[in-house]
Amino acid sequence: MASVSKRRSRKRRLQSDINVVPYIDVMLVLLIIFMVTAPLLNVGVDVNLPQADAHAIEQARKQPVVVQVGKDGALALTYEGVSRPQRVDAAQLVAKVKAFVQADPNVPVYVAGDREVSYQSVFAVLSLLQREAGVPRAGLMGTPESSDPPK
């Protein structure tokens, strides 16, 4: 009888090996999916347009520094404590904005270009703010899109 129980225990022994073939199949399918979708994630370019039907970006209650570029290329500056834009030249603009950025590096700086001003003028102001005044980021301001077509 002892030999019969030994045979039964040998037959009933469980295998402790895991069948990994289904896991490899799932892994390969996921690898192919990620390889196909990864290049699609980096296609877009962020562009802030002058007019858009968008909500305002929430800021941490900091008053922004706004640089206005008139259609004739004249510069004006609006900041905390000033209700109306102050006309400035390029050197004054750099000095004032640089002082604001040194006092608070996270102060929001926006450039508001007139609809009629050339893109080159707005780009020159953005470049001046970055190069001379040390502004790490500057945004473009716009007005919400109205139902009336532009004239």
PAZAPA-4460 file (N, C-alpha, C; in steps of 0.05 Angstrom, whole numbers, plus 32768, in hexadecimal, padded with zeros to 4 digits):
% residues 151
    n_x    n_y    n_z   ca_x   ca_y   ca_z    c_x    c_y    c_z   seq   type   mol
   8010   7FE8   8000   8000   8000   8000   8011   8019   8000     1      M     A
   8027   8018   800C   8038   802F   800D   8042   8037   7FF1     2      A     A
   8046   8024   7FE0   804F   802A   7FC5   8039   8038   7FB4     3      S     A
   8020   8031   7FBA   800A   803D   7FAB   8007   805B   7FB3     4      V     A
   800A   8061   7FCC   8008   807D   7FD4   801F   808E   7FCA     5      S     A
   8037   8082   7FC6   804D   8090   7FBB   8048   8097   7F9E     6      K     A
   803C   8085   7F8F   8036   8089   7F73   8021   80A0   7F70     7      R     A
   800D   80A0   7F81   7FF8   80B4   7F7F   8004   80D0   7F86     8      R     A
   8016   80D2   7F99   8021   80EC   7FA0   8033   80F6   7F8A     9      S     A
   8040   80E3   7F7C   8051   80EC   7F65   8040   80F7   7F4E    10      R     A
   8029   80EB   7F49   8018   80F4   7F34   800A   810E   7F3A    11      K     A
   8004   8113   7F53   7FF5   812B   7F5B   8007   8143   7F60    12      R     A
   8020   8141   7F5D   8032   8157   7F62   802C   816E   7F4F    13      R     A
   802A   8186   7F59   8023   819D   7F49   803C   81A9   7F3D    14      L     A
   8039   81B4   7F25   8050   81C2   7F19   8050   81DE   7F23    15      Q     A
   8067   81E8   7F29   8068   8204   7F32   8073   8217   7F1C    16      S     A
   8073   820F   7F04   807C   8220   7EED   8065   8231   7EE4    17      D     A
   806C   824A   7EDD   8058   825D   7ED3   805B   825D   7EB4    18      I     A
   8044   825D   7EA7   8044   825E   7E8A   8046   827C   7E83    19      N     A
   805D   8284   7E79   8063   82A0   7E73   805C   82A9   7E56    20      V     A
   8054   8296   7E46   804E   829D   7E2A   8038   82B2   7E27    21      V     A
   8022   82B0   7E35   800D   82C5   7E33   8018   82E0   7E3C    22      P     A
   8028   82E1   7E50   8033   82FB   7E59   8046   8307   7E45    23      Y     A
   8055   82F7   7E37   8067   8301   7E22   8056   830B   7E0B    24      I     A
   8040   82FE   7E04   802F   8308   7DEE   8023   8323   7DF5    25      D     A
   8019   8326   7E0E   800E   833F   7E16   8023   8355   7E16    26      V     A
   803B   834F   7E1F   8051   8362   7E20   8058   836C   7E03    27      M     A
   8059   8359   7DF1   8060   8361   7DD5   804A   8372   7DC9    28      L     A
   8031   836C   7DCE   801B   837C   7DC3   801D   8398   7DCF    29      V     A
   8021   839B   7DE9   8024   83B5   7DF5   803C   83C4   7DEB    30      L     A
   8052   83B6   7DE6   806A   83C3   7DDB   8064   83CF   7DBF    31      L     A
   8055   83C0   7DAF   804F   83CA   7D94   803C   83E2   7D96    32      I     A
   8028   83E1   7DA8   8016   83F7   7DAC   8025   8410   7DB4    33      I     A
   8037   840E   7DC7   8046   8425   7DD1   805A   842F   7DBB    34      F     A
   8065   841E   7DAB   8077   8426   7D96   8068   8436   7D81    35      M     A
   804F   842F   7D7C   803F   843D   7D68   8035   8457   7D72    36      V     A
   802D   8458   7D8B   8021   8471   7D96   8035   8485   7DA0    37      T     A
   804D   847D   7DA8   8060   8490   7DB3   8068   84A7   7DA0    38      A     A
   806D   84A2   7D87   8073   84B9   7D75   805C   84CC   7D71    39      P     A
   8044   84C3   7D75   802D   84D5   7D71   8029   84E8   7D88    40      L     A
   8036   84E3   7D9F   8033   84F5   7DB6   8042   850E   7DB4    41      L     A
   8057   8510   7DA3   8068   8527   7DA1   8065   8537   7D87    42      N     A
   804D   8535   7D7B   8049   8541   7D61   8042   855F   7D63    43      V     A
   8032   8567   7D77   8027   8582   7D79   803B   8597   7D80    44      G     A
   8035   85B0   7D79   8044   85C7   7D80   8031   85DB   7D8E    45      V     A
   8039   85E5   7DA6   8028   85F7   7DB4   802B   8613   7DA9    46      D     A
   8015   8620   7DA1   8015   863B   7D96   7FFF   864A   7DA4    47      V     A
   8005   8661   7DAF   7FF1   8673   7DBA   7FE9   8687   7DA5    48      N     A
   7FD0   8686   7D9C   7FC6   8697   7D87   7FBB   86B1   7D93    49      L     A
   7FBA   86C7   7D84   7FB0   86E0   7D8F   7F93   86DF   7D97    50      P     A
   7F82   86D0   7D89   7F66   86CD   7D91   7F5F   86B0   7D93    51      Q     A
   7F52   86A9   7DA9   7F49   868E   7DAD   7F32   868E   7DC0    52      A     A
   7F21   867A   7DBC   7F0A   8676   7DCE   7F13   8664   7DE5    53      D     A
   7F23   866F   7DF7   7F2F   865F   7E0D   7F2B   866D   7E27    54      A     A
   7F2D   865D   7E3D   7F2C   8668   7E58   7F47   8673   7E60    55      H     A
   7F47   8686   7E72   7F60   8692   7E7C   7F6F   867E   7E8D    56      A     A
   7F89   867F   7E8B   7F9A   866D   7E9B   7F9B   8677   7EB8    57      I     A
   7F97   8665   7ECA   7F97   866C   7EE7   7FB4   8671   7EEF    58      E     A
   7FB8   8688   7EFB   7FD2   868F   7F06   7FD0   868F   7F24    59      Q     A
   7FE6   8690   7F31   7FE7   8690   7F4F   7FE3   86AC   7F5A    60      A     A
   7FCF   86BA   7F4F   7FC7   86D4   7F58   7FDE   86E9   7F56    61      R     A
   7FF0   86E5   7F43   8005   86F8   7F3F   7FFD   870B   7F29    62      K     A
   8002   8724   7F2C   7FFC   8738   7F17   8011   8734   7F01    63      Q     A
   8008   8731   7EE8   801B   872E   7ED3   8028   8748   7ECA    64      P     A
   803F   8746   7EBD   804C   875C   7EB0   8044   875A   7E93    65      V     A
   8037   876E   7E88   802D   876E   7E6D   803C   8782   7E5C    66      V     A
   8049   8778   7E47   8057   8789   7E34   8045   878C   7E1B    67      V     A
   803E   87A4   7E15   802D   87A9   7DFE   803D   87B3   7DE6    68      Q     A
   8038   87A8   7DCF   8046   87B1   7DB6   8030   87BD   7DA5    69      V     A
   8032   87D8   7DA0   801E   87E6   7D90   8023   87E0   7D72    70      G     A
   800F   87E8   7D62   8012   87E3   7D45   8029   87F2   7D38    71      K     A
   8032   8808   7D45   8049   8816   7D3A   8063   880C   7D47    72      D     A
   8062   87F7   7D58   8079   87EC   7D65   8080   87F8   7D7F    73      G     A
   806F   880B   7D89   8074   8818   7DA3   806F   8804   7DB9    74      A     A
   807F   8806   7DCE   807D   87F4   7DE5   8070   8801   7DFD    75      L     A
   8060   87F2   7E0B   8054   87FC   7E24   8054   87E6   7E38    76      A     A
   8055   87ED   7E52   8058   87D9   7E67   8042   87DE   7E7C    77      L     A
   8035   87C8   7E84   8022   87C8   7E99   802A   87B4   7EAE    78      T     A
   8029   87BC   7EC7   8031   87A9   7EDD   8021   87B1   7EF5    79      Y     A
   8026   87A2   7F0B   8017   87A6   7F24   801A   87C2   7F2E    80      E     A
   8003   87CF   7F35   8004   87EA   7F3F   8001   87FF   7F2A    81      G     A
   8001   87F8   7F11   7FFE   880B   7EFB   7FE4   8804   7EEC    82      V     A
   7FD2   8817   7EEB   7FB8   8812   7EDF   7FB9   8815   7EC0    83      S     A
   7FC9   8828   7EB7   7FCB   882D   7E9A   7FE7   8825   7E90    84      R     A
   7FE9   881C   7E77   8003   8815   7E6C   8016   882D   7E6B    85      P     A
   802F   8829   7E73   8043   883E   7E71   8054   883A   7E58    86      Q     A
   8057   884F   7E49   8068   884D   7E31   8085   884B   7E39    87      R     A
   8093   8838   7E2D   80B0   8834   7E33   80BF   882F   7E19    88      V     A
   80D9   8833   7E1A   80E9   882B   7E03   80F5   8810   7E0A    89      D     A
   8105   8805   7DF8   8110   87EA   7DFC   8122   87E8   7E15    90      A     A
   8132   87FC   7E1A   8144   87FB   7E31   8135   87FC   7E4B    91      A     A
   8121   880D   7E4D   8110   880F   7E65   8101   87F5   7E69    92      Q     A
   80F7   87EA   7E53   80E8   87D1   7E55   80F9   87BB   7E61    93      L     A
   8112   87B8   7E57   8124   87A4   7E61   812A   87A8   7E7E    94      V     A
   812F   87C1   7E86   8136   87C7   7EA2   811F   87C1   7EB5    95      A     A
   8107   87C9   7EAE   80F0   87C4   7EC0   80E8   87A7   7EC1    96      K     A
   80E7   879A   7EAB   80E0   877D   7EAB   80F5   876D   7EB9    97      V     A
   810E   8774   7EB5   8124   8766   7EC3   8122   8768   7EE1    98      K     A
   811A   8780   7EEB   8116   8784   7F07   80FF   8773   7F12    99      A     A
   80E9   8771   7F03   80D3   8760   7F0B   80DB   8742   7F0C   100      F     A
   80EA   873A   7EF8   80F2   871D   7EF7   8106   8717   7F0D   101      V     A
   8118   872A   7F13   812B   8725   7F28   811D   8724   7F44   102      Q     A
   8108   8734   7F47   80F9   8734   7F60   80E9   871A   7F63   103      A     A
   80DD   8711   7F4D   80CD   86F8   7F4D   80D1   86EA   7F33   104      D     A
   80E1   86D4   7F32   80E5   86C7   7F18   80CC   86BA   7F0C   105      P     A
   80B7   86B6   7F1C   809F   86A9   7F12   8089   86BD   7F0A   106      N     A
   8090   86D7   7F08   807C   86EB   7F00   8074   86E5   7EE3   107      V     A
   805A   86E5   7EDE   8052   86E0   7EC2   8057   86F9   7EB1   108      P     A
   8062   86F5   7E9A   8068   870A   7E87   8059   8704   7E6D   109      V     A
   8049   8717   7E64   803A   8713   7E4B   8040   872A   7E38   110      Y     A
   803F   8723   7E1E   8043   8736   7E09   8029   8738   7DFA   111      V     A
   801E   8751   7DF9   8005   8756   7DEB   800B   8766   7DD2   112      A     A
   800A   8759   7DBB   8010   8766   7DA2   7FF6   876F   7D94   113      G     A
   7FF7   8787   7D89   7FE0   8791   7D79   7FDB   877E   7D62   114      D     A
   7FC2   877D   7D59   7FBC   876B   7D42   7FCA   8774   7D29   115      R     A
   7FD0   878D   7D26   7FDC   8798   7D0E   7FFB   8797   7D0F   116      E     A
   8007   8791   7D26   8024   8792   7D28   8030   8779   7D1B   117      V     A
   8048   877C   7D10   8054   8765   7D02   805E   8750   7D17   118      S     A
   805E   8738   7D0E   8067   8722   7D1F   8084   8726   7D27   119      Y     A
   8094   8732   7D15   80B0   8737   7D1B   80B3   874A   7D33   120      Q     A
   80A2   875E   7D36   80A4   8770   7D4C   809E   8762   7D67   121      S     A
   8089   8751   7D67   8082   8742   7D7F   8098   872E   7D86   122      V     A
   80A3   8721   7D72   80B9   870E   7D76   80D2   871C   7D81   123      F     A
   80D7   8734   7D77   80EE   8743   7D81   80EB   874A   7D9E   124      A     A
   80D3   8751   7DA6   80CE   8758   7DC3   80D1   873F   7DD4   125      V     A
   80C6   8728   7DCA   80C9   870F   7DD9   80E7   8708   7DDC   126      L     A
   80F6   870B   7DC7   8112   8705   7DC8   8121   8718   7DDA   127      S     A
   811A   8731   7DDA   8126   8745   7DEC   8121   873F   7E09   128      L     A
   8108   8737   7E0F   8101   8730   7E2A   8111   8717   7E34   129      L     A
   8114   8704   7E23   8122   86EC   7E2B   8140   86F1   7E2D   130      Q     A
   814B   86FE   7E19   8168   8702   7E18   8172   8717   7E2C   131      R     A
   8165   872E   7E2D   816F   8744   7E3D   8164   8745   7E59   132      E     A
   814A   8740   7E5C   813C   8743   7E76   813C   8729   7E86   133      A     A
   8144   8713   7E79   8145   86FA   7E88   812B   86ED   7E8E   134      G     A
   8116   86F2   7E7D   80FC   86E6   7E81   80FD   86C9   7E78   135      V     A
   80F8   86B6   7E8A   80F9   869A   7E81   80E2   8692   7E6E   136      P     A
   80CA   869D   7E73   80B3   8696   7E62   80A3   86AF   7E5F   137      R     A
   8099   86B4   7E46   8088   86CA   7E41   8071   86BF   7E30   138      A     A
   8058   86C7   7E37   8041   86BE   7E28   8036   86D4   7E16   139      G     A
   8027   86CC   7E02   801A   86E0   7DF0   7FFE   86E4   7DFA   140      L     A
   7FF5   86FD   7DFB   7FDA   8703   7E04   7FC8   8706   7DEB   141      M     A
   7FAF   8700   7DF0   7F9B   8703   7DDB   7F80   8709   7DE7   142      G     A
   7F6D   8710   7DD6   7F52   8715   7DE0   7F41   86FD   7DD9   143      T     A
   7F2C   86F8   7DE8   7F1A   86E1   7DE1   7F0E   86E7   7DC6   144      P     A
   7F0A   86D2   7DB7   7EFE   86D4   7D9C   7EE1   86DD   7D9F   145      E     A
   7EDA   86F1   7D8F   7EBF   86FB   7D90   7EAF   86EF   7D79   146      S     A
   7E95   86F3   7D7A   7E84   86E8   7D65   7E86   86F8   7D4B   147      S     A
   7E8F   8711   7D4E   7E93   8722   7D37   7EAC   871B   7D28   148      D     A
   7EAC   8719   7D0D   7EC5   8713   7CFF   7ED8   872B   7D00   149      P     A
   7EF2   8726   7CFF   7F05   873D   7D00   7F02   874E   7CE7   150      P     A
   7F07   8768   7CEB   7F04   877B   7CD4   7F1E   877F   7CC7   151      K     A
***
